Amino acid sequence: MNDDKRWAVRERYEDSLAFSVSVLELHELKRLDLSGTIINKSDLGLCLQTDYPLEPGHVLMFNHGSGYDAGIVVWRRPDLEQFKIGVKFV
């Protein structure tokens, strides 16, 4: 995502983040406990690098102690063998 499209200035930040997401797999709702690395963040959201191919619209519930409650995936880009995910806080 280009800087001119961002709603807030992001600061570089690197930390691990544990979260869960509910996904529909073979007509069954499953809760996945995942983790990723925060690449940068702002007051409105963050960029997360993760192994799981999260999709725009997925709602993430962040684990207690992270300082965040929940976020929604707004974009995804492949990044080598992982994915960069744009998350807007809700």
Residue frames relative to the residue before (quaternion, step in Angstrom):
aa qw qx qy qz dx dy dz
M 1.0000 0.0000 0.0000 0.0000 0.00 0.00 0.00
N 0.4341 -0.7115 0.4929 0.2497 3.59 -0.83 0.93
D 0.6122 -0.5738 0.4047 0.3636 3.56 -1.15 0.66
D 0.6632 0.5247 -0.3202 0.4269 3.61 1.00 -0.75
K 0.6602 0.4823 -0.3116 0.4842 3.62 1.24 -0.22
R 0.5516 0.6282 -0.3928 0.3832 3.60 1.21 -0.20
W 0.4325 -0.7041 0.5109 0.2370 3.53 -1.14 0.76
A 0.7889 0.1170 -0.0585 0.6005 3.59 1.21 -0.38
V 0.5291 -0.6120 0.4805 0.3385 3.56 -1.15 0.59
R 0.2345 -0.7739 0.5752 0.1232 3.56 -0.89 0.96
E 0.2618 -0.7407 0.5967 0.1634 3.52 -1.14 0.70
R 0.5382 -0.5997 0.4747 0.3539 3.55 -1.10 0.69
Y 0.1024 0.7730 -0.6099 0.1414 3.50 -0.96 0.94
E 0.0154 -0.8022 0.5967 0.0137 3.59 -0.87 0.80
D 0.2719 0.7216 -0.5890 0.2417 3.52 -0.69 1.20
S 0.4692 -0.6494 0.5035 0.3234 3.57 -1.15 0.48
L 0.1108 -0.7875 0.6056 0.0270 3.55 -1.17 0.64
A 0.1913 -0.7621 0.6104 0.1001 3.57 -0.83 1.05
F 0.0774 0.7932 -0.5964 0.0963 3.56 -0.98 0.89
S 0.2582 -0.7343 0.5958 0.1979 3.55 -1.30 0.18
V 0.0764 -0.7654 0.6383 0.0295 3.53 -1.27 0.55
S 0.2937 -0.7285 0.5874 0.1952 3.57 -1.08 0.70
V 0.0226 -0.8016 0.5963 -0.0365 3.55 -0.85 1.04
L 0.3927 -0.6857 0.5598 0.2496 3.53 -1.22 0.53
E 0.0479 0.7872 -0.6099 0.0771 3.57 -0.64 1.18
L 0.8388 -0.0901 0.0120 0.5369 3.57 -0.66 1.14
H 0.7004 -0.5016 0.2412 0.4468 3.55 0.88 1.11
E 0.6368 0.4792 -0.3381 0.5006 3.59 1.20 0.48
L 0.3633 -0.7254 0.5451 0.2115 3.57 -0.87 0.98
K 0.0128 -0.8056 0.5909 -0.0412 3.57 -0.71 1.12
R 0.3003 -0.7139 0.6023 0.1932 3.54 -1.13 0.70
L 0.1376 -0.7874 0.5990 0.0474 3.55 -0.79 1.08
D 0.2230 -0.7350 0.6252 0.1384 3.55 -0.97 0.90
L 0.0059 0.8261 -0.5554 0.0958 3.55 -0.49 1.27
S 0.1532 -0.7596 0.6151 0.1459 3.53 -1.34 -0.03
G 0.0285 -0.7845 0.6193 0.0117 3.51 -1.29 0.35
T 0.4553 -0.6501 0.5293 0.3000 3.53 -1.34 -0.11
I 0.3653 -0.7023 0.5684 0.2244 3.55 -0.83 1.01
I 0.2409 -0.7790 0.5656 0.1235 3.59 -0.84 1.00
N 0.7652 -0.1437 0.0935 0.6205 3.56 1.04 -0.81
K 0.1100 -0.8077 0.5777 0.0425 3.56 -1.21 0.40
S 0.1204 -0.7402 0.6539 0.1003 3.50 -1.38 0.29
D 0.6958 -0.4275 0.3409 0.4656 3.58 -1.26 -0.19
L 0.7202 0.4626 -0.2407 0.4575 3.60 1.18 -0.53
G 0.8155 -0.1261 0.1125 0.5536 3.59 1.13 -0.50
L 0.3042 -0.7435 0.5665 0.1837 3.52 -1.30 -0.26
C 0.3502 -0.6632 0.6104 0.2548 3.51 -1.39 0.21
L 0.0975 -0.8174 0.5673 -0.0233 3.53 -0.70 1.17
Q 0.1986 -0.7484 0.6188 0.1327 3.57 -1.02 0.79
T 0.1015 0.8100 -0.5629 0.1295 3.58 -0.71 1.10
D 0.5513 -0.6180 0.4564 0.3254 3.56 -1.27 0.40
Y 0.6784 0.5005 -0.2904 0.4527 3.59 1.12 -0.64
P 0.4121 -0.7350 0.4830 0.2378 3.62 -0.87 0.93
L 0.0994 -0.8084 0.5800 0.0137 3.59 0.34 1.26
E 0.2916 -0.7657 0.5562 0.1390 3.55 -1.13 0.71
P 0.5942 -0.5288 0.4410 0.4156 3.61 -1.14 0.45
G 0.7247 0.3749 -0.3119 0.4868 3.54 -0.87 1.02
H 0.5381 0.5961 -0.4189 0.4238 3.59 1.17 -0.37
V 0.2494 -0.7520 0.5935 0.1416 3.56 -1.01 0.86
L 0.1999 -0.7877 0.5775 0.0776 3.54 -0.76 1.13
M 0.1734 -0.7392 0.6417 0.1079 3.55 -1.05 0.83
F 0.2762 -0.7933 0.5253 0.1361 3.56 -0.51 1.21
N 0.5368 -0.6369 0.4511 0.3206 3.57 -1.05 0.78
H 0.6127 -0.5615 0.4140 0.3713 3.53 -1.17 0.67
G 0.7395 0.3837 -0.3030 0.4627 3.53 -1.07 0.77
S 0.5754 0.6033 -0.3810 0.3998 3.58 1.24 -0.21
G 0.4712 -0.6708 0.4473 0.3576 3.58 1.19 -0.49
Y 0.6935 0.3779 -0.2476 0.5612 3.58 1.34 -0.02
D 0.3666 -0.7198 0.5381 0.2408 3.59 -1.18 0.47
A 0.7859 -0.1943 0.1939 0.5540 3.57 0.54 -1.19
G 0.0549 -0.7859 0.6149 0.0346 3.53 -1.29 0.38
I 0.2913 -0.7337 0.5842 0.1887 3.53 -1.28 0.38
V 0.4523 -0.6800 0.5090 0.2719 3.56 -0.95 0.93
V 0.1352 -0.8160 0.5597 0.0501 3.58 -0.76 1.06
W 0.7937 -0.0227 -0.0183 0.6076 3.60 1.21 -0.32
R 0.1212 -0.7676 0.6258 0.0677 3.54 -1.35 0.40
R 0.0177 -0.7741 0.6328 -0.0006 3.56 -1.10 0.81
P 0.4586 -0.6445 0.5212 0.3204 3.60 -1.01 0.73
D 0.0177 -0.7805 0.6248 -0.0157 3.56 -1.09 0.76
L 0.7722 -0.2308 0.0729 0.5875 3.55 0.05 1.39
E 0.7943 -0.2437 0.1818 0.5260 3.63 -0.58 -1.05
Q 0.6655 0.4437 -0.2980 0.5210 3.59 1.28 0.21
F 0.3969 -0.6867 0.5475 0.2666 3.55 -1.32 -0.26
K 0.2704 -0.6948 0.6364 0.1979 3.53 -1.19 0.66
I 0.1213 -0.8077 0.5769 -0.0091 3.52 -0.82 1.10
G 0.2404 -0.7403 0.6099 0.1493 3.58 -0.94 0.90
V 0.0631 -0.8136 0.5776 -0.0230 3.57 -0.70 1.13
K 0.1829 -0.7596 0.6169 0.0950 3.57 -0.90 1.00
F 0.4436 -0.6968 0.4944 0.2707 3.58 -0.82 0.98
V 0.1247 -0.7750 0.6152 0.0739 3.58 -1.11 0.73
